[in-house]
Amino acid sequence: MNDENSKLEKLNVDLRRIKHSFLSYVKNLKAPIQVYTHLDADGISSGAILGKMLYRENIPFQITVLRQLERREIEKISDKLKDYNNYLIFSDFGSGQYQELQSELIQNSNSKDFLILDHHIPQNVSSKEDLNLIEEIHELTKEWHINPYFFGIDGSLEISGAGLSYFFAKCVNPENIDLSPIALIGAVGDIQNQGLNKSFLGVNKLILEDAMNSGNIEVVNDLNFSTLKPLNEAIAYSKEINLPGLSKDVNRTLIFLKTKGILMENSEGKVKTLNELDQDEKQKISSAIIEYASIKLDLEPKKIIKKLVVNRYLLKNELIGSEIHDIKEFSNLLNACGRTHNASLGIAIAMGDRKDIYQQSKDVLNLYRKSLVESLSWIETNDKIQHKESIQYFFGEDVIPESIIGTITSILIFEHGKGVDISKPIFGLAKRNDENVYKVSARAHEKIVKEGVNLSIVIRKASNLSNIDSLGGGHPPAAGTKIPIDKVDEFLENCNKITRNQLQKD
């Protein structure tokens, strides 16, 4: 038995035990199962998997999507529980708040009828190497808490919240193997396809095997550009392949492609998308870009090939060229729904709705993309990135809402936005409309994560040093919290000091 299978079997031991207690509860069900999940692509995928599982078992359920599982929300959930006595499932959050859930639900509401399915590092654990504390938390909470770190699985790379929800659904009924593609959509949403050529790592590889064995996904080698945009735009605005002289210039890119003898117009006279090209045309484009990068940029061919050719995961039962054929595009669609207060659309689509709701979601996606472009342009035009010694930050002001601050922060650091230094983590801050607080989203490039930066620790320590009582956390490259507006300067300076110590910049 290989390492991934061994770890999965340990996870399944806990899932089988929880399955029995869950099904025993269902026999005497008096109220719908209440699922709480996060609003990003992973959270929506998680909620959809659980919803589909419950639907197939004829178990009444409700799904509520939250921007964060904060203390105020936990108190509301506890109050509601006293009235309705639901069984609760928390997906894609809960581990970072398990002590508050334990206090509110078990001690105050006298209920153990809940389940956490979360891949974030547990509350008060400083790192995944803190094995003794992780094991202690596992022993204390294993009746109602599933977390990959309990089984030696890295929740930031090897499995997402949707993956945990999938394994629970499969444990309840093996026929739920057909939900495996939704788990991978969640994993892509959390950027967990970090292996060679965008492959999956760890337990996610086993989910991919399920998806392929059930006939739902095929994996193809393809060029690492958007499949939906006109090809010159896809190349010019690639997030990962920078080609000076072509990048950000759609006209020069189009001319470049035409000079290589590639027919760029389709039958309607429009520029072709990647989906409309045959293999010979793709090979010509690949060769042209490798030659350009080798001669003009003096890059070794193998270095550009590493970024240029990727695994693409295609859903075999979806319309070719649609926003839900490629799981990466599907993930973008779900994220757009969640970030624009249309999470119910995303849940419905991920559960299989392909009628009017799908058409509505395409409009949502277009508006979402427009808001991202406008926000990024505003930051660049107005030089909004501010720097300290070891961190950088920006305020959304009245332009960037809380719902997209995390996405904007990710784009800035991972696409090397103007004025952004990838050797520092970046913090985006957006004023919350209904509270006198900032929502903080922090991101770090993999380069400095490998050097020791852990934003989950930074956020938690900075909050404690600033006397901020919030349930922040996340993963080493991505974390978040909320802070009072009058604490922002102190908080950011503490983040700066902690990051400097992590990088040992004394």
C-alpha positions as CSV (number, residue, x, y, z in Angstrom):
1,M,0.0,0.0,0.0
2,N,1.5,3.4,-1.1
3,D,1.7,6.4,1.2
4,E,-1.4,8.1,-0.2
5,N,-3.5,5.0,0.2
6,S,-2.3,4.4,3.7
7,K,-3.2,7.9,4.8
8,L,-6.6,7.7,3.1
9,E,-7.3,4.4,4.9
10,K,-6.7,6.1,8.2
11,L,-9.0,9.0,7.2
12,N,-11.7,6.4,6.2
13,V,-11.5,4.8,9.6
14,D,-12.7,8.0,11.1
15,L,-15.2,8.7,8.3
16,R,-16.8,5.2,8.8
17,R,-17.2,5.8,12.5
18,I,-18.9,9.2,11.9
19,K,-21.0,7.8,9.1
20,H,-22.6,5.3,11.6
21,S,-23.4,8.1,14.1
22,F,-24.7,10.3,11.3
23,L,-27.0,7.6,9.9
24,S,-28.2,6.8,13.4
25,Y,-29.2,10.4,13.8
26,V,-31.0,10.5,10.4
27,K,-33.2,7.6,11.5
28,N,-34.9,9.9,14.0
29,L,-34.6,13.0,11.9
30,K,-36.8,15.9,13.1
31,A,-35.4,18.8,11.1
32,P,-33.4,19.2,7.8
33,I,-29.6,18.7,7.9
34,Q,-28.1,22.1,7.9
35,V,-24.9,22.5,5.8
36,Y,-22.7,25.6,6.3
37,T,-20.0,26.2,3.8
38,H,-17.6,28.9,2.5
39,L,-18.4,31.2,-0.5
40,D,-15.3,30.4,-2.6
41,A,-15.1,27.7,-5.3
42,D,-13.9,25.0,-2.8
43,G,-16.7,25.9,-0.4
44,I,-19.4,25.8,-3.1
45,S,-18.0,22.5,-4.4
46,S,-18.1,21.1,-0.9
47,G,-21.7,22.2,-0.3
48,A,-22.8,20.8,-3.7
49,I,-21.2,17.4,-3.0
50,L,-22.9,17.2,0.4
51,G,-26.2,18.5,-1.0
52,K,-26.1,15.8,-3.8
53,M,-25.3,13.1,-1.3
54,L,-28.2,14.1,1.0
55,Y,-30.6,14.4,-1.9
56,R,-29.7,10.9,-3.1
57,E,-30.4,9.5,0.4
58,N,-33.7,11.3,0.5
59,I,-32.5,13.3,3.5
60,P,-34.0,16.9,3.8
61,F,-31.3,19.5,3.9
62,Q,-30.5,23.2,3.7
63,I,-27.3,24.8,2.5
64,T,-26.1,28.2,3.9
65,V,-23.1,29.9,2.3
66,L,-21.1,32.2,4.6
67,R,-18.3,34.7,3.9
68,Q,-16.5,33.5,7.0
69,L,-17.3,31.4,10.0
70,E,-16.8,34.1,12.5
71,R,-17.7,34.2,16.2
72,R,-20.8,36.2,15.6
73,E,-22.0,33.6,13.0
74,I,-21.3,30.8,15.4
75,E,-23.4,32.4,18.1
76,K,-26.3,32.8,15.6
77,I,-25.9,29.2,14.6
78,S,-26.0,28.1,18.2
79,D,-29.2,30.2,18.9
80,K,-30.9,28.7,15.9
81,L,-29.9,25.2,17.0
82,K,-31.8,25.6,20.2
83,D,-35.0,26.2,18.3
84,Y,-34.6,23.7,15.4
85,N,-32.2,21.0,16.7
86,N,-30.7,20.4,13.3
87,Y,-27.7,18.2,12.6
88,L,-25.0,20.6,11.4
89,I,-22.2,20.0,8.8
90,F,-19.4,22.6,8.4
91,S,-17.5,22.3,5.2
92,D,-14.3,24.1,4.2
93,F,-14.2,25.9,7.5
94,G,-14.6,24.9,11.2
95,S,-11.1,23.6,12.1
96,G,-9.8,27.1,12.7
97,Q,-12.9,27.7,14.9
98,Y,-13.3,24.3,16.5
99,Q,-12.9,25.6,20.1
100,E,-15.7,28.1,19.6
101,L,-17.9,25.5,17.9
102,Q,-17.2,23.1,20.8
103,S,-18.0,25.8,23.3
104,E,-21.2,27.0,21.7
105,L,-22.6,23.7,20.4
106,I,-21.6,21.2,23.0
107,Q,-21.3,23.2,26.2
108,N,-24.0,25.8,25.6
109,S,-26.4,23.9,23.4
110,N,-25.7,20.4,24.7
111,S,-25.4,19.0,21.2
112,K,-22.8,16.7,19.6
113,D,-24.8,16.4,16.5
114,F,-22.5,18.2,14.1
115,L,-19.6,17.5,11.8
116,I,-16.6,19.5,10.7
117,L,-15.1,18.7,7.3
118,D,-12.2,21.1,6.9
119,H,-8.7,21.1,5.4
120,H,-7.3,24.2,7.2
121,I,-4.8,23.7,10.0
122,P,-6.6,23.4,13.3
123,Q,-7.0,26.3,15.7
124,N,-3.9,27.2,17.8
125,V,-1.6,24.8,15.8
126,S,1.4,26.8,14.7
127,S,2.4,24.5,11.9
128,K,1.9,21.0,10.4
129,E,5.1,19.9,12.2
130,D,3.4,20.4,15.6
131,L,2.4,16.7,15.6
132,N,1.8,16.3,19.3
133,L,-0.8,19.1,19.5
134,I,-2.4,17.9,16.2
135,E,-2.7,14.4,17.7
136,E,-4.1,15.8,20.9
137,I,-6.8,17.8,19.1
138,H,-7.6,14.7,17.0
139,E,-8.2,12.6,20.1
140,L,-10.4,15.2,21.7
141,T,-12.5,16.0,18.7
142,K,-12.6,12.9,16.5
143,E,-16.3,12.2,17.2
144,W,-17.2,15.3,15.2
145,H,-14.1,16.6,13.5
146,I,-12.4,15.5,10.2
147,N,-9.2,17.2,9.3
148,P,-6.4,15.9,6.9
149,Y,-3.6,16.9,9.3
150,F,-4.8,14.3,11.7
151,F,-3.7,11.7,9.2
152,G,-0.5,13.2,7.9
153,I,-2.1,14.8,4.9
154,D,-1.2,18.3,3.9
155,G,-4.4,20.3,3.7
156,S,-2.8,23.1,1.7
157,L,-1.6,20.9,-1.1
158,E,-3.0,17.3,-1.0
159,I,-6.8,17.7,-0.3
160,S,-9.3,20.5,-0.2
161,G,-12.6,20.9,1.7
162,A,-14.4,19.5,-1.3
163,G,-12.1,16.5,-1.2
164,L,-13.1,15.8,2.4
165,S,-16.7,16.2,1.6
166,Y,-16.3,13.8,-1.3
167,F,-14.7,11.1,0.8
168,F,-17.5,11.4,3.3
169,A,-20.1,11.2,0.6
170,K,-18.4,8.2,-0.9
171,C,-18.2,6.6,2.6
172,V,-22.0,7.1,3.0
173,N,-22.6,5.5,-0.5
174,P,-19.9,4.3,-2.8
175,E,-22.1,5.3,-5.8
176,N,-21.2,8.9,-5.0
177,I,-17.9,8.2,-6.8
178,D,-19.4,10.2,-9.7
179,L,-19.0,13.3,-7.4
180,S,-15.2,13.1,-7.6
181,P,-14.9,15.7,-10.4
182,I,-16.6,18.3,-8.2
183,A,-14.0,17.6,-5.5
184,L,-11.3,18.3,-8.1
185,I,-13.0,21.5,-9.1
186,G,-12.7,22.6,-5.4
187,A,-9.1,21.6,-5.3
188,V,-8.3,23.7,-8.4
189,G,-10.1,26.6,-6.8
190,D,-7.7,26.4,-3.9
191,I,-4.8,26.1,-6.4
192,Q,-3.9,22.5,-5.3
193,N,-2.8,21.3,-8.8
194,Q,0.8,22.3,-8.0
195,G,2.6,19.2,-9.3
196,L,4.5,19.0,-12.6
197,N,2.4,20.3,-15.5
198,K,-0.4,21.3,-13.1
199,S,-0.9,17.7,-11.8
200,F,-2.5,16.8,-8.5
201,L,-0.5,15.7,-5.5
202,G,-1.2,13.3,-2.6
203,V,-4.7,12.2,-1.9
204,N,-6.0,14.4,-4.7
205,K,-4.4,12.0,-7.1
206,L,-6.6,9.3,-5.7
207,I,-9.7,11.5,-6.3
208,L,-8.5,11.9,-9.9
209,E,-8.3,8.1,-10.2
210,D,-11.9,7.9,-9.1
211,A,-12.9,10.5,-11.6
212,M,-11.2,8.8,-14.4
213,N,-12.3,5.3,-13.4
214,S,-15.9,6.4,-13.2
215,G,-15.6,7.8,-16.8
216,N,-16.2,11.4,-15.9
217,I,-12.9,13.1,-16.6
218,E,-10.2,12.8,-19.2
219,V,-6.7,14.3,-18.8
220,V,-5.1,15.8,-21.9
221,N,-1.8,17.7,-22.5
222,D,-2.6,21.2,-23.7
223,L,-1.2,24.7,-23.9
224,N,-1.4,26.6,-20.7
225,F,-3.7,29.4,-22.0
226,S,-7.4,30.1,-21.4
227,T,-9.6,27.9,-23.6
228,L,-12.4,30.5,-23.8
229,K,-10.7,33.7,-24.8
230,P,-9.6,34.6,-28.4
231,L,-6.1,33.0,-28.6
232,N,-4.2,36.3,-29.0
233,E,-5.9,37.6,-25.9
234,A,-5.3,34.3,-24.0
235,I,-1.6,34.5,-24.8
236,A,-1.2,38.3,-24.2
237,Y,-3.0,38.1,-20.9
238,S,-1.6,34.8,-19.7
239,K,-1.3,34.6,-15.9
240,E,1.7,32.4,-15.9
241,I,3.6,32.8,-19.2
242,N,5.3,36.2,-19.6
243,L,6.6,37.0,-23.1
244,P,8.0,40.5,-23.2
245,G,7.0,42.1,-26.5
246,L,3.8,40.1,-26.7
247,S,2.4,40.1,-23.2
248,K,-0.4,42.7,-22.7
249,D,-0.4,43.5,-26.5
250,V,-3.1,41.6,-28.3
251,N,-2.4,43.1,-31.7
252,R,1.3,42.2,-31.7
253,T,0.4,38.8,-30.5
254,L,-2.1,38.3,-33.3
255,I,0.5,39.4,-35.9
256,F,3.1,37.1,-34.3
257,L,0.8,34.1,-34.7
258,K,-0.2,34.9,-38.3
259,T,3.5,35.3,-39.3
260,K,4.0,31.7,-38.1
261,G,1.4,30.5,-40.7
262,I,-1.4,29.8,-38.2
263,L,-4.9,30.4,-39.4
264,M,-6.4,32.6,-36.7
265,E,-9.9,33.2,-37.9
266,N,-12.8,30.8,-37.5
267,S,-15.8,30.4,-39.9
268,E,-17.5,33.4,-38.4
269,G,-14.4,35.6,-39.0
270,K,-13.6,35.8,-35.3
271,V,-10.2,34.9,-33.7
272,K,-10.1,31.3,-32.7
273,T,-10.0,30.1,-29.1
274,L,-7.7,27.3,-28.0
275,N,-10.7,24.9,-28.1
276,E,-11.1,25.6,-31.8
277,L,-7.5,24.6,-32.8
278,D,-6.5,21.2,-33.9
279,Q,-3.4,19.4,-32.7
280,D,-1.3,20.5,-35.7
281,E,-2.2,24.2,-35.0
282,K,-1.4,23.8,-31.3
283,Q,2.0,22.2,-32.2
284,K,2.8,25.2,-34.4
285,I,1.9,27.6,-31.6
286,S,4.0,25.6,-29.1
287,S,7.0,25.6,-31.4
288,A,6.6,29.3,-32.2
289,I,6.5,30.3,-28.5
290,I,9.4,28.0,-27.6
291,E,11.5,29.5,-30.4
292,Y,10.5,33.1,-29.3
293,A,11.4,32.4,-25.7
294,S,14.7,30.8,-26.6
295,I,15.9,33.4,-29.1
296,K,14.3,36.6,-27.8
297,L,14.4,35.9,-24.0
298,D,17.4,33.5,-23.9
299,L,15.4,30.9,-22.0
300,E,16.2,27.2,-22.1
301,P,13.4,25.3,-24.1
302,K,12.8,22.9,-21.2
303,K,12.0,25.9,-18.9
304,I,9.3,27.4,-21.1
305,I,7.9,23.9,-21.9
306,K,7.5,23.3,-18.1
307,K,5.0,26.3,-18.0
308,L,3.7,26.0,-21.6
309,V,2.4,22.5,-21.5
310,V,0.0,21.5,-18.7
311,N,-2.5,18.8,-17.8
312,R,-6.0,19.9,-18.6
313,Y,-8.9,18.1,-16.9
314,L,-12.0,17.9,-19.1
315,L,-15.4,16.8,-18.0
316,K,-16.5,14.2,-20.5
317,N,-20.3,14.8,-20.1
318,E,-20.2,18.6,-20.5
319,L,-20.4,20.6,-23.7
320,I,-17.0,21.1,-25.3
321,G,-16.0,24.8,-25.2
322,S,-18.4,25.7,-22.4
323,E,-17.4,27.3,-19.1
324,I,-17.9,24.0,-17.4
325,H,-16.0,21.7,-19.8
326,D,-12.6,22.4,-18.3
327,I,-12.6,22.1,-14.4
328,K,-10.4,25.2,-14.1
329,E,-13.0,27.3,-15.9
330,F,-15.8,25.5,-13.9
331,S,-13.9,26.5,-10.8
332,N,-13.7,30.2,-12.0
333,L,-17.4,30.1,-12.6
334,L,-18.2,28.9,-9.1
335,N,-15.8,31.4,-7.5
336,A,-17.5,34.2,-9.5
337,C,-21.0,33.1,-8.2
338,G,-19.8,33.0,-4.6
339,R,-18.0,36.3,-4.8
340,T,-20.9,38.2,-6.2
341,H,-23.6,37.0,-3.7
342,N,-24.9,34.4,-6.2
343,A,-23.6,31.3,-4.3
344,S,-27.0,29.6,-4.8
345,L,-26.4,29.6,-8.5
346,G,-23.0,28.0,-8.1
347,I,-24.4,25.3,-5.7
348,A,-27.2,24.5,-8.2
349,I,-24.8,24.3,-11.2
350,A,-22.3,22.1,-9.3
351,M,-25.2,19.8,-8.3
352,G,-26.1,19.4,-12.0
353,D,-28.5,22.1,-13.0
354,R,-27.9,23.0,-16.7
355,K,-31.0,25.0,-17.5
356,D,-31.7,28.7,-17.0
357,I,-29.5,28.9,-13.9
358,Y,-26.4,28.0,-16.0
359,Q,-27.2,30.9,-18.4
360,Q,-27.6,33.3,-15.5
361,S,-24.2,32.2,-14.1
362,K,-22.5,33.1,-17.4
363,D,-23.8,36.7,-17.0
364,V,-22.5,36.7,-13.4
365,L,-19.1,35.5,-14.6
366,N,-18.8,38.3,-17.2
367,L,-19.7,41.0,-14.6
368,Y,-17.3,39.4,-12.1
369,R,-14.4,39.5,-14.6
370,K,-15.2,43.1,-15.4
371,S,-15.1,44.1,-11.7
372,L,-11.7,42.3,-11.4
373,V,-10.2,44.2,-14.4
374,E,-11.5,47.5,-13.1
375,S,-10.1,46.9,-9.6
376,L,-6.7,45.9,-10.9
377,S,-6.6,48.9,-13.2
378,W,-7.5,51.2,-10.4
379,I,-4.7,49.8,-8.2
380,E,-2.1,50.1,-11.0
381,T,-3.1,53.6,-12.2
382,N,-3.2,55.0,-8.7
383,D,-0.1,53.2,-7.3
384,K,-2.1,51.8,-4.4
385,I,0.5,49.3,-3.2
386,Q,2.3,50.4,-0.1
387,H,5.4,48.8,1.3
388,K,7.0,48.1,4.7
389,E,10.3,46.4,5.1
390,S,8.9,42.8,4.9
391,I,5.3,43.1,3.8
392,Q,3.3,45.1,1.2
393,Y,-0.4,46.1,1.4
394,F,-3.2,48.0,-0.1
395,F,-6.7,49.3,0.8
396,G,-9.7,48.6,-1.3
397,E,-11.2,52.0,-0.3
398,D,-14.6,52.5,-2.0
399,V,-13.6,50.6,-5.1
400,I,-12.9,47.0,-4.1
401,P,-15.5,45.2,-1.9
402,E,-14.8,42.6,0.7
403,S,-16.2,39.9,-1.5
404,I,-13.3,40.1,-4.1
405,I,-10.5,41.5,-2.0
406,G,-9.0,38.0,-1.7
407,T,-9.2,37.3,-5.4
408,I,-7.5,40.7,-6.2
409,T,-4.8,40.0,-3.7
410,S,-4.1,36.6,-5.2
411,I,-3.9,38.0,-8.7
412,L,-1.5,40.7,-7.7
413,I,1.0,38.3,-6.1
414,F,0.7,35.4,-8.4
415,E,0.6,37.5,-11.7
416,H,3.3,39.9,-10.6
417,G,1.2,43.0,-10.7
418,K,2.7,46.4,-11.2
419,G,4.4,47.7,-8.0
420,V,4.2,44.2,-6.4
421,D,7.3,42.6,-4.9
422,I,6.9,38.8,-4.8
423,S,9.6,38.6,-2.1
424,K,7.1,40.0,0.3
425,P,3.6,38.8,1.3
426,I,0.8,41.1,0.3
427,F,-2.2,42.1,2.5
428,G,-5.4,43.4,0.9
429,L,-7.8,45.3,3.2
430,A,-11.5,46.0,2.4
431,K,-13.9,47.9,4.6
432,R,-16.9,45.7,5.6
433,N,-20.2,47.4,5.0
434,D,-22.0,46.2,8.1
435,E,-19.2,46.5,10.7
436,N,-16.5,49.0,11.6
437,V,-13.8,46.5,10.5
438,Y,-11.5,45.6,7.7
439,K,-11.5,42.2,6.0
440,V,-7.9,41.2,5.6
441,S,-6.7,38.8,2.9
442,A,-3.1,37.9,2.8
443,R,-1.2,36.0,0.1
444,A,2.4,34.9,-0.3
445,H,4.3,33.6,-3.4
446,E,5.5,30.1,-3.2
447,K,9.1,31.4,-3.4
448,I,8.9,32.9,0.1
449,V,6.7,30.2,1.5
450,K,9.6,27.8,0.8
451,E,11.8,30.3,2.7
452,G,9.6,30.0,5.8
453,V,6.7,32.5,5.5
454,N,3.5,31.1,7.0
455,L,0.7,33.6,6.7
456,S,-1.6,31.5,8.9
457,I,0.9,32.0,11.8
458,V,1.5,35.7,10.8
459,I,-2.3,36.5,10.9
460,R,-2.8,34.7,14.3
461,K,0.2,36.1,16.0
462,A,-0.3,39.7,14.8
463,S,-3.9,39.5,16.0
464,N,-2.8,38.4,19.4
465,L,-0.1,41.0,19.7
466,S,-2.6,43.7,18.6
467,N,-5.2,42.4,21.1
468,I,-7.6,41.6,18.3
469,D,-10.2,38.9,19.2
470,S,-10.9,37.3,15.8
471,L,-10.8,33.8,14.4
472,G,-8.2,34.3,11.7
473,G,-6.1,31.7,10.0
474,G,-5.7,29.7,6.8
475,H,-2.7,28.2,5.0
476,P,1.0,29.2,4.7
477,P,0.4,30.9,1.3
478,A,-3.1,32.3,2.0
479,A,-4.8,33.4,5.1
480,G,-7.3,36.0,6.3
481,T,-9.1,37.6,9.2
482,K,-11.0,40.8,10.2
483,I,-9.6,43.6,12.3
484,P,-11.1,46.8,13.9
485,I,-10.3,49.8,11.8
486,D,-8.6,51.6,14.6
487,K,-6.1,48.7,15.0
488,V,-5.0,48.6,11.4
489,D,-1.6,50.3,11.8
490,E,-0.7,48.3,14.8
491,F,-1.8,45.0,13.1
492,L,0.2,45.7,9.9
493,E,3.3,46.6,11.8
494,N,3.0,43.4,13.8
495,C,2.6,41.4,10.5
496,N,5.7,43.1,9.2
497,K,7.8,42.1,12.3
498,I,6.5,38.5,12.4
499,T,7.2,38.1,8.6
500,R,10.7,39.6,9.1
501,N,11.4,37.1,11.8
502,Q,10.1,34.2,9.6
503,L,12.5,35.3,6.9
504,Q,15.2,35.9,9.5
505,K,15.8,39.4,8.3
506,D,17.2,40.7,11.5
